[in-house]
Each structure stands twice: as structure tokens, then as C-alpha cells.
Amino acid sequence: MVVSHPVLQEDAMDVEVIEEAITRSLKEASEKGIDGKAVTPFLLERISQLTDGESLKTNIALVCNNALVGAKIASAYGNEP
């Protein structure tokens, strides 16, 4: 089973701000020759810097809400006869 759940609207960032930060970070990673498993930590850190920490707050909110949704699903399955 695959479950998809977007970030809640109240925790979401402005689309233009996050897209610009992602685009810029990807370009910087490419220019610096960062690849493989080093890309994700670089992107997360750089995007957080470019958004003054807002992307980190959004990611934390997403993780917390995903845990809540997962717990609700698990609870529903636990109550199955």
C-alpha cells in the first residue's frame, strides 16, 4: 500500500519561493560536482538556508503529520475483525 498525503495548507510554503530555492540549490549542487548520496543532505541544507529556515519548518510539519496519518491507518487496521 502506498499512501500519499501532502503538507497541510497552513504549513505549506509559497510555491514560487520554494521552487526558486530548489532550482538554485540543484544548480549549485551541479556546479560543485555534488552527486550520489551527497545530493540530498546538500539540498536540504541549502534550501533551508535560502528560505531562512522555512523549508525546515515545513518538512518537520510534514513528518509530524505523516506520523499522525500513519498512526490513524494503523489504528484502523488494528480494529479490523
Residue frames as a rotation matrix with the C-alpha (Angstrom) as fourth column:
MET 1
0.588 0.809 0.000 0.00
0.809 -0.588 0.000 0.00
0.000 0.000 -1.000 0.00
VAL 2
-0.666 -0.706 0.242 1.26
0.704 -0.702 -0.112 3.45
0.249 0.096 0.964 -0.87
VAL 3
0.468 0.783 -0.409 -0.27
0.867 -0.497 0.040 6.41
-0.172 -0.373 -0.912 0.91
SER 4
-0.547 -0.586 0.598 0.30
0.682 -0.726 -0.088 9.96
0.485 0.360 0.797 -0.24
HIS 5
0.541 0.681 -0.494 -0.53
0.839 -0.473 0.267 12.92
-0.052 -0.559 -0.827 1.95
PRO 6
0.094 -0.532 0.842 0.53
0.489 -0.711 -0.504 16.49
0.867 0.459 0.194 1.12
VAL 7
-0.849 -0.388 -0.359 1.75
0.515 -0.455 -0.727 19.03
0.119 -0.802 0.586 3.63
LEU 8
0.113 0.924 -0.366 -1.15
0.935 -0.223 -0.274 20.81
-0.335 -0.311 -0.889 5.32
GLN 9
0.396 0.129 0.909 -2.01
0.672 -0.716 -0.191 24.15
0.626 0.686 -0.370 3.76
GLU 10
0.986 0.038 0.161 -1.22
-0.075 -0.766 0.638 26.07
0.148 -0.642 -0.753 6.95
ASP 11
0.497 -0.859 0.120 2.31
0.101 0.195 0.976 24.61
-0.862 -0.473 0.184 6.93
ALA 12
0.470 -0.266 0.842 2.94
0.870 0.299 -0.391 24.98
-0.148 0.916 0.372 3.18
MET 13
-0.378 -0.677 -0.631 5.44
0.375 -0.735 0.565 27.44
-0.847 -0.023 0.532 1.75
ASP 14
0.450 0.408 -0.794 4.84
-0.511 -0.612 -0.604 29.86
-0.732 0.678 -0.068 -1.08
VAL 15
0.774 -0.064 0.630 5.28
0.424 0.791 -0.441 27.84
-0.469 0.609 0.640 -4.28
GLU 16
0.842 -0.462 0.278 7.44
0.022 -0.485 -0.874 30.44
0.539 0.742 -0.399 -6.01
VAL 17
0.466 -0.682 0.563 9.80
-0.884 -0.378 0.274 30.74
0.026 -0.626 -0.780 -3.03
ILE 18
0.349 -0.322 0.880 10.37
-0.313 0.845 0.434 27.00
-0.883 -0.427 0.194 -2.65
GLU 19
0.852 -0.020 0.523 10.67
0.465 0.486 -0.740 26.38
-0.239 0.874 0.424 -6.39
GLU 20
0.757 -0.616 0.221 13.30
-0.369 -0.681 -0.633 29.13
0.540 0.397 -0.742 -6.71
ALA 21
0.297 -0.650 0.699 15.25
-0.897 0.062 0.439 27.70
-0.329 -0.757 -0.565 -3.75
ILE 22
0.541 -0.047 0.839 15.11
0.083 0.997 0.003 24.18
-0.837 0.068 0.543 -5.22
THR 23
0.933 -0.159 0.322 16.17
0.325 -0.012 -0.946 25.34
0.154 0.987 0.040 -8.68
ARG 24
0.594 -0.737 0.322 19.06
-0.677 -0.674 -0.296 27.38
0.436 -0.042 -0.899 -7.30
SER 25
0.295 -0.458 0.838 20.19
-0.737 0.449 0.505 24.57
-0.608 -0.767 -0.205 -4.99
LEU 26
0.738 0.010 0.674 20.13
0.317 0.877 -0.360 21.99
-0.595 0.480 0.645 -7.78
LYS 27
0.869 -0.440 0.225 22.20
0.034 -0.401 -0.916 24.29
0.493 0.804 -0.333 -9.98
GLU 28
0.393 -0.741 0.544 24.72
-0.908 -0.407 0.101 24.86
0.146 -0.533 -0.833 -7.17
ALA 29
0.464 -0.189 0.865 24.98
-0.322 0.874 0.363 21.13
-0.825 -0.447 0.345 -6.50
SER 30
0.873 -0.101 0.478 25.69
0.464 0.474 -0.748 20.51
-0.151 0.875 0.461 -10.17
GLU 31
0.740 -0.599 0.306 28.26
-0.296 -0.698 -0.652 23.30
0.604 0.392 -0.694 -10.34
LYS 32
0.231 -0.642 0.731 30.04
-0.967 -0.070 0.244 21.93
-0.105 -0.764 -0.637 -7.26
GLY 33
-0.345 -0.363 -0.866 30.03
-0.610 0.788 -0.087 18.38
0.713 0.498 -0.493 -8.62
ILE 34
-0.629 0.223 0.745 27.90
-0.645 0.384 -0.660 17.08
-0.434 -0.896 -0.098 -5.77
ASP 35
-0.120 0.599 -0.792 26.26
-0.766 0.452 0.458 13.80
0.632 0.661 0.405 -6.72
GLY 36
-0.449 0.000 -0.893 25.04
0.215 0.971 -0.109 10.47
0.867 -0.241 -0.436 -5.40
LYS 37
0.196 0.580 -0.791 24.10
0.872 0.267 0.411 10.21
0.450 -0.770 -0.453 -1.76
ALA 38
-0.649 -0.496 -0.577 25.63
0.704 -0.679 -0.210 13.63
-0.287 -0.542 0.790 -1.01
VAL 39
-0.714 0.384 0.586 22.93
0.241 -0.651 0.720 15.44
0.658 0.655 0.372 -3.02
THR 40
0.258 0.946 -0.196 20.04
0.562 0.018 0.827 15.11
0.786 -0.324 -0.527 -0.56
PRO 41
0.261 -0.144 -0.954 21.82
0.921 -0.258 0.291 16.48
-0.288 -0.955 0.065 2.52
PHE 42
-0.818 -0.575 0.002 23.28
0.537 -0.763 0.361 19.31
-0.206 0.296 0.933 0.44
LEU 43
-0.531 0.684 0.500 19.88
0.286 -0.411 0.866 20.22
0.798 0.603 0.022 -0.99
LEU 44
0.404 0.733 -0.548 18.12
0.772 0.049 0.634 20.12
0.491 -0.679 -0.546 2.37
GLU 45
-0.041 -0.523 -0.851 20.73
0.855 -0.459 0.241 22.34
-0.517 -0.718 0.466 3.99
ARG 46
-0.909 -0.386 0.158 21.00
0.406 -0.731 0.548 24.79
-0.096 0.562 0.821 1.10
ILE 47
-0.286 0.888 0.360 17.24
0.425 -0.219 0.878 25.10
0.859 0.404 -0.315 0.61
SER 48
0.440 0.389 -0.809 16.85
0.893 -0.099 0.438 25.74
0.090 -0.916 -0.391 4.34
GLN 49
-0.456 -0.691 -0.562 19.48
0.686 -0.674 0.273 28.49
-0.567 -0.261 0.781 4.11
LEU 50
-0.918 0.058 0.393 17.82
0.290 -0.577 0.763 30.08
0.271 0.814 0.513 1.09
THR 51
-0.019 0.990 0.138 14.39
0.311 -0.125 0.942 30.06
0.950 0.061 -0.306 2.75
ASP 52
-0.427 -0.253 0.868 15.63
-0.635 -0.599 -0.487 31.31
0.643 -0.760 0.095 6.13
GLY 53
-0.956 -0.079 0.283 14.64
-0.263 0.657 -0.707 28.01
-0.130 -0.750 -0.649 7.74
GLU 54
-0.130 0.990 -0.050 11.06
-0.916 -0.139 -0.377 27.98
-0.380 -0.003 0.925 6.46
SER 55
0.120 0.153 -0.981 11.61
-0.702 0.711 0.025 24.81
0.702 0.686 0.192 4.41
LEU 56
-0.830 -0.447 -0.335 12.86
-0.066 0.673 -0.736 23.02
0.555 -0.589 -0.588 7.52
LYS 57
-0.708 0.648 0.283 9.73
-0.506 -0.185 -0.842 24.04
-0.493 -0.739 0.459 9.44
THR 58
0.180 0.795 -0.580 7.59
-0.984 0.138 -0.115 22.78
-0.011 0.591 0.807 6.57
ASN 59
-0.209 -0.335 -0.919 9.47
-0.434 0.874 -0.220 19.47
0.876 0.353 -0.328 6.40
ILE 60
-0.988 -0.137 0.065 9.12
-0.111 0.360 -0.926 18.94
0.104 -0.923 -0.371 10.15
ALA 61
-0.329 0.941 0.076 5.39
-0.765 -0.219 -0.606 19.67
-0.553 -0.257 0.792 9.95
LEU 62
0.182 0.354 -0.917 5.09
-0.880 0.475 0.008 17.18
0.439 0.805 0.398 7.07
VAL 63
-0.628 -0.495 -0.601 6.89
-0.180 0.843 -0.507 14.44
0.757 -0.210 -0.618 9.01
CYS 64
-0.915 0.312 0.256 4.74
-0.263 0.021 -0.965 15.03
-0.306 -0.950 0.063 12.09
ASN 65
-0.014 0.973 -0.230 1.53
-0.910 -0.108 -0.401 14.95
-0.415 0.204 0.887 10.09
ASN 66
-0.036 -0.063 -0.997 2.66
-0.689 0.724 -0.021 11.84
0.724 0.687 -0.069 8.20
ALA 67
-0.936 -0.310 -0.168 3.22
-0.080 0.649 -0.756 10.11
0.344 -0.694 -0.632 11.56
LEU 68
-0.580 0.794 0.183 -0.30
-0.522 -0.190 -0.832 11.09
-0.625 -0.578 0.524 12.62
VAL 69
0.220 0.648 -0.730 -1.82
-0.974 0.182 -0.132 9.79
0.047 0.740 0.671 9.37
GLY 70
-0.383 -0.452 -0.806 0.20
-0.435 0.857 -0.275 6.57
0.815 0.246 -0.525 9.68
ALA 71
-0.981 0.042 0.188 -0.97
-0.163 0.337 -0.927 6.08
-0.103 -0.940 -0.324 13.25
LYS 72
-0.171 0.983 -0.059 -4.59
-0.801 -0.174 -0.573 6.56
-0.574 -0.051 0.817 12.19
ILE 73
0.177 0.174 -0.969 -4.18
-0.835 0.547 -0.054 3.98
0.521 0.819 0.242 9.42
ALA 74
-0.725 -0.521 -0.450 -2.51
-0.201 0.785 -0.586 1.52
0.658 -0.334 -0.675 11.79
SER 75
-0.808 0.487 0.331 -5.24
-0.382 -0.006 -0.924 2.05
-0.449 -0.873 0.191 14.36
ALA 76
0.132 0.892 -0.433 -7.93
-0.964 0.014 -0.265 1.45
-0.230 0.452 0.862 11.75
TYR 77
-0.019 -0.205 -0.979 -6.24
-0.557 0.815 -0.160 -1.79
0.830 0.542 -0.129 10.69
GLY 78
-0.925 -0.380 0.009 -5.87
-0.198 0.460 -0.866 -2.81
0.325 -0.802 -0.501 14.33
ASN 79
-0.512 0.814 0.275 -9.62
-0.585 -0.096 -0.806 -2.54
-0.629 -0.573 0.525 14.77
GLU 80
-0.208 0.399 -0.893 -10.36
-0.866 0.350 0.358 -4.85
0.456 0.847 0.273 11.82
PRO 81
0.564 0.473 0.677 -12.17
-0.740 0.653 0.161 -8.08
-0.366 -0.592 0.718 12.82
